[in-house]
Amino acid sequence: MKTVAVCICSYQREIGLARLLKGLKGQPTPQGWETQIRVVSNDPDVDRGRFEECVHRVLPEAIVAFEPRQNIAHARNASIALGQADAFAFIDDDECPSERWLFSLLVRLDDPAVDAVFGPVLGVQHGWAPRWLEKTGAFDKLGPDHDGEINWTQTRTSSTLVRGSLMGPDAFLFNPAYGQSGGSDTELFRRMELDGARFVHERKAFVYEENDPARCNLRAVVRRRYQAGVVYGRMMYTDKVAKPAFHVVSRVVWGVAEIGLGSVLVCVGKPEVAFRGLCRAVGAAGCWKGRNPEYTVFRYTPKHAPTSTG
């Protein structure tokens, strides 16, 4: 019997975590697989007894652990350290899986040439976001239209399944240097790809992401795209990518061109092009800023930390 460890890192989302655990109940798996649920609290001030009680009230068999260092990479590594598994699945505590989510991921991993499988994430805004912004796809992570191979730029740890042999102290772990800025997941898969790993997309393995009101506006979306650009820039310039200025300028020019074209299409009810151009230009600006190793942003904000430095 093979084991898939479903790893969940949680920080002050009791309601969302309970919803997720209910969604994991009874998830079918292919023959020969058994499921182990791992929940790691990343809140240094959490009442441990109460947290365990809340988890076990919904899912008594779940394994609970605590990582007091406020850093999502440390929390993810703590879930892996709970024991080796044949596969590691990752899902966030503000997400809920579709009925055959885990089954769909595991079926694709049966291919020995596949090292990790990624499914779509569908945003749920409950009417908090403007309709035009929802139409742009700003709250979804859909991946390609096909169920085929993808590269590291389309990876993350939400609706994700990784072959167990690739995870652990003797293989790959999440880098804590990206644990508060965000991007520790993408950085991990980038290293895996450079080592020869192959990633695929599975459209059937979708999850729903509950977005809170503070994230359902244009300013919040643009800020996250800028932060992602900063992190991407850190990766590029750490590896001394050739001609970084050309890369940034070309993306800004491309983005401005899309904004110009999109401003015309907005009139016919198609804001996606202008929005995509805005995000491309903002992301490029963040990428340029990220070349400075002394500049950082906090996506997973530690207590009393500024939103940015540098």
N, C-alpha and C positions, 0 to 999 in steps of 0.2 A: 504494500500500500504506500502510495506517494502522498506527501503532505504539502499543501499550499498554505502559507502563513499570510493572513490578511492583516496588514500593518496599518494602524490608525494612530496618528499623533493628534492630541487634543489640547486646546488651550481656551478655557473659559467659554465653552459652547455646550453646556449641559443638554439643552433641548435638541440641538443639532446632533449631538453624539447619540442620544437616545433614539432619535429618528433613524440614524444610520444603522445602529445595532439591530433595530427591528427589521430594517431592510435586508440585513445579512442573514437573518433567520431563515433557514430552509433553502438557502441558495443551492440549486442543484450543481453537481460536479460530474464530469465524465467518470465512467467506471474506473476504479483503481486509485481514485483520489479522495483524500479526506481533508477537511478544513480546520484550521486553527486560527482563532481570532486573537490578535494582540493589540492592546490599547495602552498607549504611553501618554501620561499627562506631562505637559511641558510647563506647568504652572508652579513656580517655586513656593507659592503661598497656599496651594490647594490643601483642603482637609482630606488627607489620604483615605481615612476610614470612610468618609462620606462618599468620596469619589468611587472607591471600590464597590460600595453598596449600590450606588446608582448604576454602575456598569453591570454588576451581577444580577440586579433586579430584572434587567432586560435580557441578558445573556449570561447565565450562570457559569458557563464553561469558558468564558473569555479569560485570557491571561492579562493581568494588569501590572504595569510597571510605572516608575516615576523617574523623570529626568529634570532635575531642578534648574539646570543651566538653560536660560531662555535662548534657545538656538535650535531652529527646526532641524538642522543637520544632525546635531547631537541626539535629538529625540528620535529621528529616523534610524540613526545608528543603534540606539538603545533597543529599538524594536527588532533589529536584526540580531543583536547580541543575545536575545532571549533563546536562541537556538537555531541550528541549521535547518533548512527546509528545502524541498525539491523545487519550490517556486515561491517567490515573494510577491504578493499583490499589495498595491498601495491605493488608498482612497482617503479623501480629506473628511474632516468632521463636520463640514458644511455641505456634504454631498449625500446622495442616496442612490443606491444601485437599481438598475432595471432588474426584472425578475430572473433573467438568465445571464446576468452580467458575468459572473465568475465562470460559468460554464463556457461562454463564448470565448473568453480569454484563454482558458486552459486548452480548448480545442485547437486554437491557433498555435499554441506552444508545443503541440505534439510534433510539429515540423522540426526536425533536428537542426535545420538551418536557421531557425529563428531564435534569437536571444531575448527579445522583449517585445511585448504586445501592448499597444495603446488604443484606447477606445475614446469615443467622443464625449464631451461634457456639454450638457444643455443647461443654460442659465434659467433660473426661475426668479422673476422680479416682483411678482404679485402686484403689478400695476404701478410700482414705485418709479420705474424708468420711463422717460418719454418714448412714445411709440416709435418715433423716427430713429431713436438711438437703438432700440431693440432690433429694428429692421437691418441695421448695419452688421449684426452679428457680434457686437462688442462683448456680449456676455457669454458667448459660446466658444468652445474649443472643439471644432468639428473635425479637424484633420482633412486629409484629401477626400475627394469624392469616390475614390476607389479603395478597395481593401488590398493594398499592396505595400511595398517597401517605403519607408520614410527615413529621413535623416535626423540628426540630433537636434536641429533647430525646431522640430515639431514634437519634442518630447517634454514630459513633465510627470510628476507623481500624483496623478488623479486619473483613475481608471487605467491602471498600469499593472502589468505582470512581467516579472523579470525571472529568468532562469536562476535557480538557486546557486549554481556553481559560480555565478558571477558576483555574488554578494558575500561580504564577510571580510575579516581582517587580512586574509590571504588573497583576496581578490579586489573588490571595489567597495568603498564606503563613501558616504556623503562628506563633502569638504566643509568643515565648520567656518571657514573663511567667507562662505557665502550663506551662512545660516541665518543672518539677520537682514541681509540685503535682498534675499530671494535669489533664486537661480542655482541653488545647490543641487537640485534635481537635474536641470539641464546640463550643468557642468559635469555631473557624474556621467550622464549618457554621452556627453561629448568625449570624455576620456575612454569610455567603452568603445565608441565608434572608432576612435583612433587606434584602438587595440584590435579592431577587426569585427566587433559585434554588429549584428544585423537586426534592424527594428522593422516591425510591420504595424499596420493600422487595421483594426477590426471594427467595422461600423455597428455591429450588433451589440458590442460591449459598452453600452452607453450608461452614463450616470447623470443625475440631476443635481445641479449646484444651486443652493439657496443663497441668493445675494441679499445682504441687508441694505436698508435704504441709503446708508452713507456711501455705498459703492455704485448706486444706480443713477449717476449723473455724469455729464460729459467731463467735468473737471476731474472726478475721481478716475475715470477711464484713461484720460490723457496722462494723468500723473503716474498711473501704473505702467503705461507704455514707456514713459520717460525713464522710470526706474528700471524697467527691463532693458532699455537701451544702455543705461549705465553699467549694468551687470554684464551685458554682452560685450561692451567696450573693455571691461576688465579682462575678460577671457581673451579677446583679440590681442590686446597689447601685452598681456603677460606672455603670450606665445610669439610676440613680435611679428604679427601679421604684416606682410609687405603692403606698402602704399595705403596706410590707414586713412590719410586725408582724402585720397581719391574715393575710397569706399564711402566715407561719410558724405562728401560733397555730392557724389552721384545719387545717393539715397535722398538727400534733401531736394535736389533738383527734380528727381522723379516724383517725390511727394508733392512739391509745389505744382508740378504739371497736373497731377491727379486732382489736386484741390481746384485748379482752374477748370478742368474738364468737369469735375464733380459739381461745381457751383452751377453749371448749366443743367446737369441732370437732376439736381435737387428740385428744379421747377417741374419736373415730370414725375416726382415721387420716388427718386432713386438716389438717396443720400450716401450710398455705400462707397462710391468712388471718392467723393470729397473726404469722407471720414477716413478711408484707408490712406489717402495721401497725407492727411493731418497726422495720423499715427506714425506713418513712415518717417515724416520729417521730424516729429518730436522724438521718436526712437533714435534717429540718427544724431540728434543734438545730445541726447543722453549718452550715446555711444562715444561721441567726441569727448564729452566731459569725463567719461569713465576711463579714458586713457591716463588720467592723473591718479596714481595709486593712493594719494592722500585724500581723495574725494570718495565719499560713499553715500548711500541712501539706506534708510531702514524701512523695509517692507514689513518685517516682523519686529515691531518696535519694542526694545527693552524698556523697562520702566525708567522714567526720568531721562530718556535719551532724546537728543534733538532729532528732527526729521532729516537733517542732512548736515554734513560737515565739509569743510574745505572751501 
